[in-house]
Amino acid sequence: MQEQREAHEAILDRLNRRLRTLSQCTNTLLQAESEQELLQSVCEILVAGGEVQLAWIGYCEDDAERTVRPVAQAGSGLDYLERVQTSWGEMEPGQGPPGVAARTGKACWVDDIRTDPRFSRWRVAALARGYASCIAVPLIAHSKQWGAVNLRATLNLYSAERNAFDESAIQHYSGLATSVVHAVTALRGDLAENLAHGVTALRARAERRQAAEALHQAREELAHVTRVTTLGELAASIAHEINQPLAAIIADANACLHWLEADRPDLDSVREALAAVVKDGERAGEVITRIRALLSRSSVAHGPCDLAEVIRDVLLLVGPELERHRTVLQISLATDLPPVMGDRVQLQQVLLNLLLNAAEAVRNVPPERRRLLVRSAVEQRDDRAWAVVAVEDAGVGFREEQAARLFEAFYTTKPGGLGMGLSISRSIMDGHRGRLWATANPGHGATFHFALPGMR
């Protein structure tokens, strides 16, 4: 159990670091005033995040050697870039990760620089500077409206650990690369508008739409990482919830083997035990299905959604976490909630975030106040029915001067918090034409509400 707990803590720590890094990068993407400032800031943020030793961005040149020219770099061993030749051509200098990524448009990585034959040309210089693995991610973005946008550049990262770039890391850095492309494209569009405002009015409007799309995609990427991080916080409870049916399956299976060894097996007991095995297996499968649904990265498509089912799924997921901290959960759900138009996974994320915030708010209060109430109701607004969900706690609450800032990005009242959960939740509600707000309770704690318009 100690090893398992340490593994869960390591995963959570990595996810938190990535979320902090992505939050800082997103802030830079929105505020940078020049392309060079943006690229250099991204490299510095990635190195400061602690997962990589060296980060650099290279642009492909059309010279005879087809050079990949570093335009931004940060970290240790910067002289490495001066000592090695990197190309995106077909010859030997172009067979490293930057060259392959630039040519193919796909991420290319080396798990172990010591042994990978593709890296033999650069091995000595890399090992001398403590690099053990590396990855190159092409700066390419795809959208339905604009097709492929290719900066003909790569984001290159070097780690001191072998096998540092697993599937989740590749997805993380690929998502960041997409956001960088959209931000650079928007900056270049602004420059073109400044140079020829009157002539390029139509193009400027299109580029503003593209910038808005870049912001939307960056928010979606950040929302996905937040959802993954939230599940990381629940890792111990999830493991416990899965371990229970697995332990029962093992016990029942061993009992079956014991009975079958008898001269006259008790077949009724065997059937009963096997039925229990099937039931517990289905229970474990349901837990995994819920987790996979919340980790889903599919594009957001709104459709008819049963909000009562969303609530039930989230309560099943968060239940063990509340039990672990001896928090009482009370439920008061309306039976006539109207169906709403929305994305089930995003709505689950909002409710899960509110529940975890409420659970943390009551964690250190007296036991008699360690309770949460989830309630739903139907309200008539604007000549239609609205579904309203509230999460009420008797915890530490918030002060009057904090109320106006609760939903601001990067504002937090929690030690070690990032201040993104409520901001993203409000963005999700805005995207669903709904509302999210908070009220202070008369005695203790706070209540967070969200409302969604019912389908006509």
C-alpha positions as CSV (number, residue, x, y, z in Angstrom):
1,M,0.0,0.0,0.0
2,Q,2.9,2.4,0.8
3,E,4.4,1.9,-2.7
4,Q,1.0,2.4,-4.3
5,R,0.4,5.5,-2.3
6,E,3.8,6.9,-3.3
7,A,3.1,6.1,-7.0
8,H,-0.2,7.9,-6.8
9,E,1.5,10.9,-5.1
10,A,4.1,11.0,-7.9
11,I,1.4,11.0,-10.6
12,L,-0.5,13.8,-8.8
13,D,2.7,15.8,-8.4
14,R,3.5,15.5,-12.1
15,L,0.0,16.4,-13.1
16,N,0.0,19.5,-10.8
17,R,3.4,20.6,-12.3
18,R,2.0,20.3,-15.8
19,L,-1.2,22.2,-14.9
20,R,0.9,25.0,-13.4
21,T,3.1,25.0,-16.5
22,L,0.1,25.0,-18.9
23,S,-1.6,27.8,-16.9
24,Q,1.5,30.0,-17.1
25,C,1.9,29.3,-20.8
26,T,-1.7,30.1,-21.5
27,N,-1.3,33.4,-19.7
28,T,1.8,34.1,-21.8
29,L,-0.1,33.2,-25.0
30,L,-2.8,35.7,-24.2
31,Q,-0.5,38.6,-23.1
32,A,2.7,38.3,-25.2
33,E,3.1,41.4,-27.5
34,S,5.6,39.8,-29.9
35,E,6.4,36.4,-31.4
36,Q,9.9,36.4,-29.9
37,E,8.6,37.2,-26.5
38,L,6.0,34.5,-26.7
39,L,8.5,31.8,-27.8
40,Q,11.2,32.7,-25.3
41,S,8.6,32.8,-22.4
42,V,7.3,29.4,-23.3
43,C,10.8,27.9,-23.2
44,E,11.6,29.5,-19.8
45,I,8.3,28.3,-18.3
46,L,8.8,24.7,-19.5
47,V,12.3,24.6,-17.9
48,A,11.1,26.3,-14.7
49,G,8.3,23.6,-14.4
50,G,11.1,21.1,-13.5
51,E,10.3,18.3,-16.0
52,V,12.9,19.3,-18.6
53,Q,16.5,20.6,-18.5
54,L,16.6,22.2,-21.9
55,A,13.8,23.7,-24.0
56,W,14.3,25.3,-27.4
57,I,12.2,26.2,-30.5
58,G,13.7,26.0,-33.9
59,Y,12.5,27.4,-37.2
60,C,13.2,25.5,-40.5
61,E,15.4,27.5,-43.0
62,D,15.5,27.0,-46.7
63,D,19.3,27.2,-47.0
64,A,21.4,24.5,-48.6
65,E,21.8,22.6,-45.3
66,R,18.1,23.0,-44.5
67,T,19.1,24.2,-41.0
68,V,16.7,24.1,-38.0
69,R,17.6,27.5,-36.5
70,P,17.1,28.0,-32.7
71,V,15.0,31.2,-32.2
72,A,14.3,30.7,-28.4
73,Q,16.0,28.6,-25.8
74,A,16.2,28.2,-22.0
75,G,17.7,25.8,-19.5
76,S,21.1,24.2,-18.8
77,G,23.7,23.4,-21.5
78,L,22.7,26.1,-24.0
79,D,26.1,25.7,-25.6
80,Y,24.8,22.3,-26.8
81,L,22.8,24.1,-29.5
82,E,26.0,25.8,-30.7
83,R,28.0,22.6,-30.9
84,V,25.5,20.4,-32.8
85,Q,24.1,20.7,-36.3
86,T,20.4,20.2,-36.7
87,S,18.7,19.9,-40.0
88,W,15.3,19.0,-41.4
89,G,16.7,17.5,-44.6
90,E,16.9,13.8,-45.5
91,M,20.6,13.5,-44.9
92,E,22.2,12.3,-41.6
93,P,21.9,15.7,-39.7
94,G,18.2,15.5,-40.3
95,Q,17.6,12.1,-38.8
96,G,17.3,13.4,-35.2
97,P,14.0,14.2,-33.5
98,P,13.8,17.9,-34.7
99,G,14.4,16.9,-38.3
100,V,12.0,14.0,-38.3
101,A,9.3,16.0,-36.5
102,A,9.6,18.9,-39.0
103,R,9.5,16.6,-42.1
104,T,6.7,14.3,-40.9
105,G,4.5,16.7,-38.9
106,K,4.5,14.2,-36.0
107,A,6.2,14.2,-32.6
108,C,9.5,12.2,-32.5
109,W,11.2,11.2,-29.3
110,V,14.2,9.2,-28.0
111,D,13.6,7.2,-24.8
112,D,17.3,6.6,-24.0
113,I,19.9,8.7,-25.6
114,R,22.6,6.3,-24.5
115,T,21.4,3.4,-26.7
116,D,19.1,4.8,-29.4
117,P,21.1,4.5,-32.7
118,R,19.1,7.4,-34.3
119,F,20.9,9.7,-31.8
120,S,24.4,8.5,-32.3
121,R,25.5,11.8,-34.0
122,W,24.6,13.9,-31.0
123,R,25.0,11.3,-28.2
124,V,28.4,12.5,-26.8
125,A,27.4,16.1,-26.6
126,A,24.0,15.3,-25.1
127,L,25.3,12.9,-22.4
128,A,28.0,15.4,-21.4
129,R,25.3,17.9,-20.5
130,G,23.2,15.4,-18.6
131,Y,20.4,14.7,-21.1
132,A,18.9,11.2,-21.1
133,S,15.9,11.5,-23.3
134,C,14.4,14.1,-25.6
135,I,11.3,14.9,-27.8
136,A,10.6,17.2,-30.7
137,V,7.0,18.3,-31.4
138,P,6.1,20.1,-34.7
139,L,4.4,23.4,-34.4
140,I,1.4,22.5,-36.4
141,A,-2.3,23.2,-35.7
142,H,-5.4,21.8,-37.3
143,S,-8.8,23.3,-37.4
144,K,-12.0,22.7,-39.3
145,Q,-12.1,26.3,-40.5
146,W,-8.5,26.9,-41.4
147,G,-7.1,23.4,-42.1
148,A,-3.5,22.9,-41.2
149,V,-1.4,25.8,-40.0
150,N,2.3,24.9,-40.1
151,L,4.9,27.3,-38.7
152,R,7.6,25.0,-40.1
153,A,9.1,24.8,-36.6
154,T,9.6,22.4,-33.7
155,L,9.4,22.5,-29.9
156,N,12.4,20.5,-28.6
157,L,12.7,19.3,-25.0
158,Y,15.5,17.4,-23.2
159,S,15.2,15.6,-19.9
160,A,17.7,14.2,-17.4
161,E,15.5,11.1,-17.0
162,R,15.2,8.2,-19.4
163,N,11.7,7.4,-20.8
164,A,10.6,10.8,-19.6
165,F,8.1,11.3,-22.5
166,D,5.3,8.8,-22.2
167,E,1.9,9.0,-23.9
168,S,0.5,11.6,-21.5
169,A,3.5,13.8,-21.9
170,I,3.3,13.6,-25.7
171,Q,-0.3,14.6,-25.6
172,H,0.5,17.4,-23.1
173,Y,3.2,19.0,-25.2
174,S,1.4,18.4,-28.5
175,G,-1.6,20.4,-27.1
176,L,0.7,23.1,-25.9
177,A,2.3,23.2,-29.4
178,T,-1.1,23.7,-31.0
179,S,-1.9,26.6,-28.7
180,V,1.5,28.2,-29.5
181,V,0.8,28.0,-33.2
182,H,-2.6,29.7,-32.9
183,A,-1.1,32.4,-30.7
184,V,1.8,33.1,-33.1
185,T,-0.6,33.2,-36.0
186,A,-2.7,35.7,-34.2
187,L,0.3,37.9,-33.5
188,R,1.4,37.7,-37.1
189,G,-2.1,38.7,-38.1
190,D,-2.0,41.8,-35.8
191,L,1.3,42.8,-37.4
192,A,-0.1,42.5,-40.9
193,E,-3.1,44.6,-39.9
194,N,-0.9,47.3,-38.5
195,L,1.2,47.5,-41.7
196,A,-1.7,47.7,-44.1
197,H,-4.9,48.4,-42.1
198,G,-7.0,49.8,-44.9
199,V,-6.1,47.2,-47.6
200,T,-6.4,44.1,-45.4
201,A,-9.6,44.7,-43.5
202,L,-11.2,41.5,-44.6
203,R,-8.1,39.5,-43.8
204,A,-8.0,41.2,-40.4
205,R,-11.5,40.1,-39.6
206,A,-10.6,36.5,-40.5
207,E,-7.5,36.6,-38.4
208,R,-9.5,37.9,-35.4
209,R,-11.8,34.9,-35.8
210,Q,-8.7,32.7,-35.9
211,A,-7.4,34.3,-32.7
212,A,-10.7,33.7,-31.0
213,E,-10.5,30.1,-32.1
214,A,-7.0,29.9,-30.7
215,L,-8.2,31.1,-27.3
216,H,-11.1,28.6,-27.4
217,Q,-8.7,25.7,-28.1
218,A,-6.3,26.8,-25.4
219,R,-9.2,26.9,-22.9
220,E,-10.3,23.4,-24.0
221,E,-6.7,22.1,-23.5
222,L,-6.5,23.7,-20.1
223,A,-9.9,22.3,-19.2
224,H,-8.8,18.8,-20.1
225,V,-5.6,19.0,-18.1
226,T,-7.6,20.3,-15.1
227,R,-10.0,17.3,-15.4
228,V,-7.0,14.9,-15.4
229,T,-5.5,16.7,-12.4
230,T,-8.9,16.5,-10.6
231,L,-8.9,12.8,-11.1
232,G,-5.3,12.6,-9.9
233,E,-6.6,14.1,-6.6
234,L,-9.0,11.2,-6.4
235,A,-6.5,8.5,-7.3
236,A,-6.3,6.9,-3.8
237,S,-10.1,6.7,-3.6
238,I,-10.4,5.3,-7.1
239,A,-7.8,2.7,-6.3
240,H,-9.7,1.8,-3.2
241,E,-13.0,1.6,-5.0
242,I,-11.5,-0.8,-7.6
243,N,-9.5,-2.8,-5.1
244,Q,-12.7,-3.8,-3.2
245,P,-14.4,-5.7,-6.0
246,L,-11.1,-7.2,-7.1
247,A,-10.4,-8.5,-3.6
248,A,-13.9,-10.0,-3.6
249,I,-13.4,-11.6,-7.0
250,I,-10.2,-13.2,-5.7
251,A,-11.8,-14.5,-2.6
252,D,-14.8,-15.9,-4.4
253,A,-12.6,-17.5,-7.1
254,N,-10.5,-19.2,-4.4
255,A,-13.6,-20.5,-2.7
256,C,-14.8,-22.0,-6.0
257,L,-11.5,-23.8,-6.4
258,H,-11.7,-25.1,-2.9
259,W,-15.2,-26.4,-3.4
260,L,-14.4,-28.0,-6.8
261,E,-11.6,-30.0,-5.2
262,A,-14.1,-31.8,-3.0
263,D,-15.3,-35.4,-4.0
264,R,-18.8,-34.0,-4.3
265,P,-18.6,-30.3,-5.1
266,D,-21.2,-28.0,-3.7
267,L,-22.4,-26.8,-7.1
268,D,-25.0,-24.4,-5.6
269,S,-22.2,-22.6,-3.6
270,V,-20.0,-22.6,-6.7
271,R,-22.8,-21.0,-8.8
272,E,-23.5,-18.4,-6.1
273,A,-19.8,-17.5,-5.9
274,L,-19.4,-17.2,-9.7
275,A,-22.4,-15.0,-9.8
276,A,-20.7,-12.8,-7.2
277,V,-17.6,-12.8,-9.3
278,V,-19.5,-11.5,-12.3
279,K,-21.3,-8.8,-10.3
280,D,-18.0,-7.6,-8.8
281,G,-16.3,-7.6,-12.2
282,E,-19.1,-5.5,-13.6
283,R,-18.8,-3.1,-10.6
284,A,-15.1,-2.6,-11.3
285,G,-15.8,-2.2,-14.9
286,E,-18.3,0.6,-14.2
287,V,-15.7,2.5,-12.1
288,I,-13.2,2.3,-15.0
289,T,-15.9,3.4,-17.5
290,R,-16.7,6.5,-15.4
291,I,-13.0,7.4,-15.2
292,R,-12.5,6.9,-18.9
293,A,-15.6,9.1,-19.6
294,L,-14.1,11.9,-17.5
295,L,-10.7,11.6,-19.2
296,S,-12.4,11.8,-22.6
297,R,-10.7,14.2,-25.0
298,S,-13.3,14.1,-27.7
299,S,-14.4,17.3,-29.3
300,V,-17.2,19.1,-27.5
301,A,-20.6,18.5,-29.2
302,H,-23.7,19.6,-27.4
303,G,-26.7,17.2,-27.4
304,P,-29.6,16.3,-25.2
305,C,-28.3,15.6,-21.7
306,D,-29.9,14.0,-18.6
307,L,-28.7,16.2,-15.8
308,A,-29.9,13.8,-13.1
309,E,-27.7,11.1,-14.7
310,V,-24.7,13.5,-14.7
311,I,-25.3,14.1,-11.0
312,R,-25.6,10.4,-10.1
313,D,-22.4,9.6,-12.0
314,V,-20.4,12.2,-10.3
315,L,-21.7,11.3,-6.8
316,L,-20.7,7.7,-7.4
317,L,-17.1,8.8,-8.3
318,V,-16.7,11.2,-5.4
319,G,-18.4,9.1,-2.8
320,P,-15.3,7.1,-1.6
321,E,-13.3,10.4,-1.3
322,L,-16.0,11.8,1.0
323,E,-16.2,8.6,3.1
324,R,-12.4,8.6,3.5
325,H,-12.6,12.0,5.1
326,R,-15.8,11.2,7.1
327,T,-17.8,13.8,5.3
328,V,-21.6,13.3,5.3
329,L,-23.2,13.7,1.9
330,Q,-26.9,14.7,1.8
331,I,-28.9,14.6,-1.5
332,S,-32.2,16.3,-2.4
333,L,-32.8,15.9,-6.1
334,A,-35.9,16.9,-8.1
335,T,-37.6,14.2,-10.0
336,D,-38.7,16.4,-12.9
337,L,-35.5,18.1,-14.1
338,P,-35.9,19.0,-17.7
339,P,-33.3,17.7,-20.2
340,V,-30.7,20.2,-21.2
341,M,-28.5,20.7,-24.2
342,G,-24.8,20.2,-23.3
343,D,-21.7,18.1,-23.2
344,R,-22.0,15.4,-20.5
345,V,-18.3,15.3,-19.7
346,Q,-17.9,19.1,-19.2
347,L,-21.0,19.2,-17.0
348,Q,-19.5,16.4,-14.9
349,Q,-16.3,18.4,-14.6
350,V,-18.2,21.4,-13.3
351,L,-20.1,19.4,-10.6
352,L,-17.0,17.4,-9.7
353,N,-15.0,20.6,-9.2
354,L,-17.7,22.1,-7.0
355,L,-17.9,19.0,-4.9
356,L,-14.2,18.7,-4.4
357,N,-13.9,22.3,-3.4
358,A,-16.8,21.9,-0.9
359,A,-15.2,18.7,0.5
360,E,-11.9,20.6,1.0
361,A,-13.8,23.5,2.7
362,V,-15.2,21.2,5.4
363,R,-12.1,19.0,5.9
364,N,-10.8,20.9,8.9
365,V,-14.0,22.0,10.6
366,P,-15.7,20.3,13.6
367,P,-17.2,16.9,12.7
368,E,-20.8,18.1,13.1
369,R,-20.3,20.6,10.3
370,R,-18.5,18.1,8.0
371,R,-21.4,17.7,5.7
372,L,-22.3,18.6,2.1
373,L,-25.7,19.0,0.5
374,V,-26.3,18.4,-3.2
375,R,-29.8,19.6,-4.4
376,S,-31.5,20.2,-7.7
377,A,-34.7,22.0,-8.5
378,V,-36.7,23.3,-11.5
379,E,-37.2,27.1,-11.8
380,Q,-39.2,29.1,-14.4
381,R,-37.2,31.8,-16.1
382,D,-37.8,33.6,-19.4
383,D,-40.8,31.5,-20.2
384,R,-39.0,28.2,-19.9
385,A,-37.9,25.7,-17.3
386,W,-34.4,25.9,-16.0
387,A,-32.5,23.1,-14.2
388,V,-30.7,24.5,-11.1
389,V,-28.1,22.5,-9.2
390,A,-26.5,23.6,-5.9
391,V,-23.6,22.3,-3.8
392,E,-23.9,23.6,-0.2
393,D,-21.3,23.2,2.6
394,A,-20.8,24.3,6.2
395,G,-17.1,24.9,5.8
396,V,-14.8,28.0,5.9
397,G,-16.8,30.0,3.4
398,F,-15.5,33.2,1.9
399,R,-15.4,36.9,2.9
400,E,-17.5,39.6,1.2
401,E,-14.4,41.2,-0.4
402,Q,-13.5,37.8,-2.0
403,A,-16.9,37.2,-3.6
404,A,-16.2,39.4,-6.7
405,R,-13.0,37.5,-7.5
406,L,-13.9,33.9,-6.9
407,F,-14.3,33.1,-10.6
408,E,-11.2,35.1,-11.8
409,A,-8.5,33.0,-13.5
410,F,-5.5,32.4,-11.2
411,Y,-7.2,33.8,-8.1
412,T,-7.4,31.2,-5.3
413,T,-8.0,31.2,-1.5
414,K,-6.5,27.7,-1.1
415,P,-2.8,27.2,-0.2
416,G,-1.1,25.7,-3.2
417,G,-4.2,26.3,-5.4
418,L,-3.9,27.5,-9.0
419,G,-7.2,29.4,-9.2
420,M,-8.3,27.7,-12.4
421,G,-11.1,25.3,-11.4
422,L,-13.9,27.9,-10.9
423,S,-12.7,30.0,-13.8
424,I,-12.9,27.1,-16.2
425,S,-16.3,26.0,-14.7
426,R,-17.7,29.4,-15.4
427,S,-16.4,29.3,-19.0
428,I,-18.1,25.9,-19.4
429,M,-21.3,27.3,-18.1
430,D,-21.1,30.3,-20.5
431,G,-20.5,27.9,-23.3
432,H,-23.8,26.1,-22.3
433,R,-25.7,29.4,-22.1
434,G,-26.0,28.8,-18.4
435,R,-25.0,30.6,-15.2
436,L,-22.6,29.8,-12.3
437,W,-22.6,31.8,-9.1
438,A,-21.8,31.6,-5.3
439,T,-23.6,32.8,-2.2
440,A,-22.4,32.9,1.4
441,N,-24.5,30.9,3.8
442,P,-26.1,32.7,6.8
443,G,-24.2,30.5,9.4
444,H,-21.2,28.7,8.0
445,G,-19.9,27.9,4.5
446,A,-21.0,28.7,1.0
447,T,-23.3,27.4,-1.7
448,F,-22.3,27.3,-5.4
449,H,-25.1,27.1,-7.9
450,F,-25.3,26.5,-11.6
451,A,-28.4,26.8,-13.8
452,L,-29.0,25.5,-17.3
453,P,-31.9,26.2,-19.6
454,G,-34.1,23.2,-20.3
455,M,-34.8,22.1,-23.9
456,R,-37.9,23.5,-25.4
